[in-house]
């Protein structure tokens, strides 16, 4: 009995985590996190609910990592620290270096095992795994061919089809095709770009765009990009060298990733190319390239500092700033505000909306997804890595590629898809969901608390306290009110509301005053009622009883 | 002395409001509002700071409305009710009907004066105004040619260039060209789409797309669109009639706007075309078209109800749902989630990302903006209606159209641009800004309060109370703590923190206990310190002192 059980990533971008189970053994592909959107105040990260793995820890024989992005390995430390048994973690060299950094940050030990593409290795006794090289926006990314006694699966990981990638390492379509010829029970393929009908371009497009923009630039150049996109860093460094510009790195992750890539041999550039960031103000403007983080408008990242002028380095007239990314959905307003700020400082700003070549995606689009489907000709297909509409769209592509409805399985997080006698079907479900966490504080935040927080922020609150004498049950103090986050009008009303509440509260029969819960309930009621006399808004009431 | 003083809309999308002043008289073009984005919890609307108008109310001779959208007339009731003198408001028939609705909602009286395009009228003694027809997404939209003793200005309003609009009424380029021939001191032109290089398409594209989609549809059809886009409603109704589908309207604004348009003669359709929404479930699916609101993902609007299945009407397999709009920046995630939900219900969903023809914009794009610049050949140009990058981009277009740098004036809200002897320059500034409001409660929310609310939502809070005896200054109760919006770990910690705080608080010297402010300060300090012993998170503390 072969099963596929997605724990995350099928219904959202991020949180990627998927179980393959066979005859009492499991392996996990990726353990990704997700960053919060609006409506999740105070949440730093979201991780998948790993209950199913914790309850079946003895069956879990290994974790396979596809690549070094947080949405694929960021939840690894949390998973490993919650499991009672040590589990081997398999990944390529660069991917493991990224994983090690995350693990070290949280002080979690792990059994990391380096793998090479095209070199099969066993996981447990049921799985024979082979990594296949894919092109993505981080070095050393792979997909997996998983062979089991019940058949072979292909998981593409995040991939794009770039005929001429910067590092020369193309997505290994050859091996996927060969596995397809042998017969693939199920293909699990990246859906991120399934809404896009235009072929995802080559990174060479970005290289050429930079070449053109840089040649015209007479002042400083600042490029903001994801620091893990070391292919892009690579051609930017080469271009800087060619044009005689020194490179300054800004942002902790930029410094760390470039250093890591140089150590591992992914970047071959001389030390003399780099200058410290604090020397930039004294160097001739036309001799400097700054690589920085924060192209998604992150408030504390490098580019925001440059735009706000808070740091030692500022941008101004004559400077060229390039945002080498596309806003992730939800970030549009923040990125827009950042671009505005850079404009008002007088800089020339190149960004995807007006200069499309400053960024290409790391994910295959519709026609390329179709090519993979046609190449592998799997018996079944499960679209992975996407929100609902991306998965649905990818499924439509599979239909166009000739798959029958029964071959296309639209799974969601927590579904169990079982394959028996060559037929796949939904056979049940496991616990799944999203756990909201403080990254370092480690605190868990329930969804009830999130609702409470959102409500707090929308209405503000009134803390209300009464003091009751223990023996006599006499009201000796309050109701006294204190407001937070109230509108000007509500704040002005507060003394009148307090007086009203006092009158109302005194009517509460003395007997009932013995019960804290009853008193709190009544206190809430009278404060609300007093508010309603004056305004239609209803702040949250936090009732307190002190007995003296 | 001629002046242009933008109060809103130059630095944001929305809030459009601009003063033209001449020799001691002023007129205002539009009084728009803006809807809040993230980071403004509990705010319903934002209006411009009208201080400058209030302080100079006697000089204000009239308000001109370009069209019926909220971002152009939604702040009118607030402005009029704050002015001590009655001011005439000029607009076309449909625009005044929209304005009257807003005014009635808030119980504000106004002196509304209907105008016709190409029929000049005086405002005060300094202004001779002529409305010129523009094509936009609402009927009866205009721009203004304002003639003064110091020269002529053209304000385009929101406009697009559609060679074949649904109502046959094209943007009156002829009059703008004639005014240009006479000489225009300053052109103020819509910048919304200045990032787009492709020509904004004709509404006929949408008409053809619907025709194609509808012909293939075998079940119910639901189209979500802005209810004020009555051009689109018009061709949808015609198509429904042709295809033998009855039309049900969902959403209060949809019902109201369609009724208003029928009364004013903008929609000529028989009563028999319509059916009440509650009859839809009993009608044959292929005989129904539902027009609804909420294409921007608004949580309580029609489309969300259909998607969640909360209402009497649900969508399901076989139904076609069309989102006839593009997400406004900031709404992408909400719209995406809505599309996902519709997919999971089994409906076929057509939306701009995969079916671009379901929507065209109501604003001219770069080449069309350029055409207007070349036609008018103004002495000066001020880009209006846009965030910073839109204004900057529009300025770049003006340079390409042949204007010299000194002719291009990049103004922001609050700037005074003066024109003297044919030269325009920045001469000062007036009070400007954004006022955050509850729509009906009417309460004003300060930006400090907004920061407090955001902070509340990110950390949660701990209300802390102590009871002190008046005479002896003895601590007779507390510190007692109550948490709201805390993480699970913090909630668990609360009793320990309270105990710690008690120990710490008792050290506060008795003399200091006489001062409420000091006690509150100390209480906050000890609660924070106690928290820090256990966690790195710092909830907001609301300190209270009760004296008995």
Contacts between the chains, C-beta under 8 A, distances in Angstrom:
chain1	res1	chain2	res2	distance
A	11	B	340	7.6
A	37	B	333	5.6
A	38	B	38	4.9
A	38	B	333	7.2
A	41	B	454	7.4
A	41	B	457	3.6
A	41	B	458	4.8
A	42	B	457	6.7
A	42	B	458	4.1
A	42	B	459	5.8
A	42	B	460	6.9
A	42	B	485	7.6
A	42	B	487	7.8
A	195	B	353	4.9
A	195	B	354	5.5
A	197	B	354	7.9
A	329	B	332	4.3
A	329	B	333	5.4
A	329	B	336	6.1
A	330	B	332	6.4
A	330	B	333	4.6
A	332	B	329	4.3
A	332	B	330	6.4
A	332	B	332	6.0
A	333	B	37	5.6
A	333	B	38	7.2
A	333	B	329	5.4
A	333	B	330	4.5
A	336	B	329	6.1
A	336	B	387	6.0
A	336	B	389	6.8
A	337	B	387	7.7
A	339	B	388	7.4
A	339	B	389	4.8
A	340	B	11	7.6
A	340	B	387	5.4
A	340	B	388	3.1
A	340	B	389	5.3
A	341	B	388	7.3
A	343	B	388	5.0
A	343	B	389	5.6
A	343	B	392	4.5
A	344	B	388	5.6
A	349	B	389	7.2
A	353	B	195	4.9
A	354	B	195	5.5
A	354	B	197	7.9
A	354	B	393	6.7
A	387	B	336	6.0
A	387	B	337	7.7
A	387	B	340	5.4
A	388	B	339	7.4
A	388	B	340	3.1
A	388	B	341	7.3
A	388	B	343	5.0
A	388	B	344	5.7
A	389	B	336	6.8
A	389	B	339	4.8
A	389	B	340	5.3
A	389	B	343	5.6
A	389	B	349	7.2
A	392	B	343	4.5
A	393	B	354	6.7
A	438	B	487	6.3
A	438	B	537	6.2
A	440	B	536	6.2
A	441	B	487	7.3
A	441	B	489	7.4
A	441	B	535	5.5
A	441	B	536	4.9
A	441	B	537	4.6
A	442	B	489	7.1
A	443	B	487	3.3
A	443	B	488	6.3
A	443	B	489	4.0
A	443	B	490	6.1
A	443	B	535	6.9
A	443	B	537	6.4
A	444	B	487	6.2
A	444	B	488	4.7
A	444	B	489	6.8
A	445	B	487	4.8
A	445	B	488	7.0
A	446	B	488	6.4
A	449	B	460	7.3
A	449	B	485	5.7
A	449	B	486	6.9
A	449	B	487	6.9
A	449	B	488	7.7
A	452	B	460	7.8
A	452	B	484	6.1
A	452	B	485	4.8
A	453	B	456	7.4
A	453	B	457	4.5
A	453	B	458	7.6
A	453	B	460	6.2
A	453	B	485	4.0
A	454	B	41	7.4
A	454	B	457	6.3
A	456	B	453	7.4
A	456	B	456	4.9
A	456	B	457	5.7
A	456	B	460	7.6
A	456	B	461	7.4
A	456	B	484	6.3
A	456	B	485	5.5
A	457	B	41	3.6
A	457	B	42	6.7
A	457	B	453	4.4
A	457	B	454	6.3
A	457	B	456	5.7
A	457	B	457	3.5
A	458	B	41	4.8
A	458	B	42	4.1
A	458	B	453	7.6
A	459	B	42	5.8
A	460	B	42	6.9
A	460	B	449	7.3
A	460	B	452	7.7
A	460	B	453	6.2
A	460	B	456	7.6
A	461	B	456	7.4
A	461	B	461	7.4
A	461	B	484	6.9
A	461	B	542	7.9
A	463	B	463	4.1
A	463	B	465	7.9
A	463	B	482	7.6
A	463	B	542	5.1
A	463	B	544	6.2
A	465	B	463	7.9
A	465	B	465	4.8
A	465	B	544	5.5
A	465	B	546	5.9
A	467	B	467	5.2
A	467	B	477	6.4
A	467	B	546	5.1
A	467	B	548	5.6
A	476	B	548	4.6
A	477	B	467	6.3
A	477	B	546	4.1
A	477	B	547	7.0
A	477	B	548	4.5
A	478	B	546	5.7
A	480	B	544	6.4
A	480	B	546	5.4
A	482	B	463	7.6
A	482	B	542	5.7
A	482	B	543	7.9
A	482	B	544	5.1
A	484	B	452	6.1
A	484	B	456	6.3
A	484	B	461	6.9
A	484	B	540	7.3
A	484	B	542	5.6
A	485	B	42	7.6
A	485	B	449	5.8
A	485	B	452	4.8
A	485	B	453	4.0
A	485	B	456	5.5
A	486	B	449	6.9
A	487	B	42	7.8
A	487	B	438	6.3
A	487	B	441	7.3
A	487	B	443	3.3
A	487	B	444	6.2
A	487	B	445	4.8
A	487	B	449	6.9
A	488	B	443	6.3
A	488	B	444	4.7
A	488	B	445	7.0
A	488	B	446	6.4
A	488	B	449	7.7
A	489	B	441	7.4
A	489	B	442	7.1
A	489	B	443	4.0
A	489	B	444	6.9
A	490	B	443	6.2
A	535	B	441	5.5
A	535	B	443	7.0
A	536	B	440	6.3
A	536	B	441	5.0
A	537	B	438	6.3
A	537	B	441	4.7
A	537	B	443	6.5
A	540	B	484	7.3
A	542	B	461	8.0
A	542	B	463	5.1
A	542	B	482	5.7
A	542	B	484	5.6
A	542	B	542	7.8
A	543	B	482	8.0
A	544	B	463	6.2
A	544	B	465	5.5
A	544	B	480	6.4
A	544	B	482	5.2
A	544	B	544	7.9
A	546	B	465	5.9
A	546	B	467	5.2
A	546	B	477	4.1
A	546	B	478	5.7
A	546	B	480	5.4
A	546	B	546	7.0
A	547	B	477	7.0
A	548	B	467	5.6
A	548	B	476	4.6
A	548	B	477	4.5
A	548	B	548	6.4
